[in-house]
């Protein structure tokens, strides 16, 4: 039976009468009188209010906290799409600054091939082995990928050593994502970091080894340049998105004590680019979530552009000289 509840307005000290008017009565005066205790109504209202408050609290928690843990765990895609601007080796400092929307200068020596980069091999696959981030480092894709790159150089270091002893870290509100990994990679609700942090972390470890390897920031370089690095024996730590999703949300979190805005890319991910096949139009990566896997080259390039075209290479001493390259100094702006 359907109908509408209306207050009758007839009250006594102990009871409240409610009139139930059935639909379809066509004006006939059908009334059903029901006695409802004031105490019962009060309890029901309090219960409804508590339930409403609980639902609001759950929605706030899911919106502002749990969404961040999806960064390195494949879940439903976020709805905001970040439109990227393609950068090349000729991208100016001002253009990079606009993409990063930050004002933290990072002086970086970029050794890149003289344009145009010539890929003499149509197919290359380096013997890099994947390192999986889970379960120990649910938000540690960047430092896990760095570990895989160090292993390729011959260093038997493990991901936990890199995360706990070398990774530059900071607490929320104290730094931007270009200055430090925010939170702990052991925490599923932490965030992550951008390329300058991995350069600094890698260099700390490499300097201790004393063999002359150098970590270099290739942010802003085209995918073709990254493939040139791979062809010359250098796997590249590359920022893309989880499962190459096209959904990327650029989210502001806080302003640091130095006045810098911290903006993080939800769904950003980090993999080790270690191979390509020009004929098949694919790239091979060591993905810390999936293992060694192939992706469509065009799709990979697009996702690389979506997350600011960030990349880092670890160079062996012999790869620093004797190649047909040009060296340029670029002031990167990151956040």
N, C-alpha and C positions, 0 to 999 in steps of 0.2 A: 504494500500500500504506500503510495507516495503522497507528499503534501508539504506544506510550509509551516514552520513553527512561528507563532506570533505571540508576543506578551499580551496577556489579557488585561493587565493593569489591576486586577483584583488581588490584593494581598491581605494577609492577616499576620498576626505576630508570629505564627508558627509555620505557615505554609505560603507558597507562591503558586497561583493557578496559571497554567499554561493552556492556551487554546490551540487545538489542532484542527485546522480547516482543510478537509480533503479537497483535492482538485476535482473538477467535473461536477460540482454540486449545483452549478448554474444558479447561484443565489440562494439556494435553500439553506436554512440555518441548521447545519449539522455541526454540533459541537461535542467534542469529547473532552471532558475535564480530567486532568491528571494532577494529583498531588505530588509535588516534588519538594522534599525537605530543603531548607536553606543551607543546612550543613552539607547535604549531598551535592548541591550545586556549587558550593564553595570548594569542596574537595575536587570536583570535576574541573572547575576552572583552574585551580592550582596545578592539577596534573597536566592539563593542556598547556599551561604557561611553561611549566618545567620541560615538557616535551619540545615545545617551540624553541626554548633557549638552548636545549641540547642539540637540536638540529642546526641552529645558527652557529653554535660553537664548532660542530663537526664540519660545516661548510667552510668556516674561516680557516680551520686547521688544514683541510684538504687544499684550499686555495693558496695559502701562504707558506705551508711547510712541506706537505707531502709531495707537491708537484716538483720540488727540487730534487728529490731522490730519484726521479725518473731519468735523470741526466745520463746515467750509465747503466740503467736497467730498462730494456725495451718495454714500453707500456703504450697506452693510447697516445697518439700524436697530439701535441698542443695545437691550438687553432690559429695563432698569430704567425704570419709568414714574414720573415725578414727579407726584404728585397736587397740584394747585394749589388755592388759596383765592381766590375772586373778590374783587376790591377795587373800591370805588367812590370817588367824591370825598369820601365821608364816612368812609373808612377811617381808623382812628386810627393814631397814631405807633407804638403798641405792636403793632398788627396787622402793620404794614409791617415792623417790626423782627423779628417772628417769621418772616415770609416770607424775609427776607434773611439771618437768622441771623448778623447782624454788629452791630458797635457803632461804626461810623464815621459820625458825623453829617455830613450835607450839607445846609446851609441852602438852601432853594429857594423862590423866589417863584413860586407857582402862580397863573396867571390862567386861571380856568376859567369856563364859562358858568353862570349861575344855573340851578340845577336846577328843572325838567328842561330839558336842552338841546333846543332846537327846531330841527329840520332843515327849513327852508323849501323846499329843493329836493330832489326825490326822486332826482335823478341829477346827479352832478358829476364832472368829470374835468379835473384841472389839467394844464397843458402842461409837465409835468416829464419830463425825458428820463433814461433809465437810464444808469448808468455801470457797466461790468462790471469785476469785481475781478481776474479771471484774464487772463493768467497771472502778472502781476507781484505780486499781493497775494492769495495763496491763502487766507490766514486774515484778510484785511482787509475783511470785509463791513461792519463798523461805519464805518470811516473812508471807505470807498468810497460808502456810502449818504449820509454827511454831505457828501461832495463833490457828489453829485447834488442835494442840498438847496441847497447854496451856488450851484450852477449855476443852479438855478431862480430864485434871488434876483438873478441877473445877474452873478455873479462867475465869471470864466472859469478859476478855479483847477482844477488837475488832481489826481487821486487820489494821485500820487506825491509831489507837493509837500505835500499835507496829511499823508500818512503819514510823510514824512521830516523835515518841518520843524515841524509843529504837534501831531501826535499825542503825548499824554502817555504815555510808555512806561517800563517798569521790567523788571528781570531777575527770574526766578523767585526766590521766597522773600523778595523785598524789599518786596512790596506785594500788595494784594488786587486783584481784578478790578473793584472799584468805585473804586480809586484810580488805576489805570494799565492800559494795554494791556500784558499780560505777554508778553515776547518781541518778535519782529519780525513784522509782517504780511507780510513777504516770505518768511517761513519757513513751510513747510507743516506743521511740527510745533509751531507756536506756539499760543497760546490765543485770547484776545480781550479784550473789556472790556464793562463795563456802562454804563448811561446817564450817570452823573455824569462819566465820562471824556470822553464825546462832548460834553457840555455845556461842559466846560472847554476842550476842543480847539477847538470851534466859536467860543467866546467870544474865545479868543486871536486867531483869524483876524479875526473881526468887529471887534474893538477896533482892530486895525491899519487896517482900512478906514475907520473913523471915520464911518460913516453911521447909527449909532444902532440897528442891528439887535441883537436880544437872543436868546440861546439859553436856553430854559426847559425844565426837567425836568418832564414830565407823568406820571412814574411813579406808578401807583396810580389813574390816571383810567380811566374806562370807555371801551369802544370807541365808544360814542355820542358822548362828548366829543371823541375823536380825529376822528370824522367831522364834527363841528361845526367843528373847526379847518380841515379840508379844505374845507368849504363856505364858509368865510371866507377862502379863498385861501392857507392855510398847509399845505403837505404836512408829514407827520409822520414822523420817523424812528422806526421801530417794531421792537421785538424780537419775533421769532416763532421758528419752527424751520425747518430745512432742508426744503424741499419740503412744509412743513406736516406733517411726521411727528409722530405722537403720542408717539413714544419720546423721552424726555428723561432723561438720567442726571445726577443731582446728585452731583458727585464732589469730595471733599476732596483738596487737594494739599499744602498746607503751612500753617504758622503763621508770620506775619511777625515781624520783630524787635519790633514793638509789641504782639505777642500776639494779633493778629487772625487768624482762620482764613480761608484762601482756598479758596472753594468755587466750582467752575465748572460750568456746565450744558453737558454734551456734547450736540451737535446744535443749540445755539442759533444763531440767524441774525438778520440785521438787514436790513430793507427800508424803502423810502420809500412810505408810504401816500399816494396822490395822487388817489384817486377812489372813488366808490361808486355803486351802483344799488340803491335800496331795493326796486324792483319785481322785479328779477332776483335780489335777495339776494346781491350780489357786491361785492367791493372790488377796486380796481385798485392795483397796487403796481409800483414800479421795483425789481426784484429784481436784485442785483448778480451773481447766478449765471444768471438766466434772461432778463433783460430786462424789458420791460413786460408784465405778465401779470395775469390776473384770477383771484381765488380766491373760493370760497364764503364768504360773510360769517360764518356761524355757525362754520365750521371755523377761519377766521382768528381769530375772537374767542377760541375755545378755546385755540389755540396761543399767542396773546398772553397769556392767563392762565397758561399753563404756565410761562412764563419771567418771572414776577414782574410782569407788566403794565408793562413799561418802555417809555417813549416820550420823545422830545425834539422840540420845535418851535422853528424859527427864525422869530422875528416881525419883520416890517417895522415901522418906526417908527409908521406910520399905524394898524397893528393893535393898538398898545399902549394907545390911548385911543379913546374914542368908541364903544365897544361895550358891550352890556348884559352885563357880566361882574362877577364879584366876585373880589377878590384875597384869598388866604389864604396864610399862611406855615406851611409844614409842615417838620418836621425828618425827613428821610428817613434810613433806616439801610440801608446797602448794604455789600456786601463784594466 
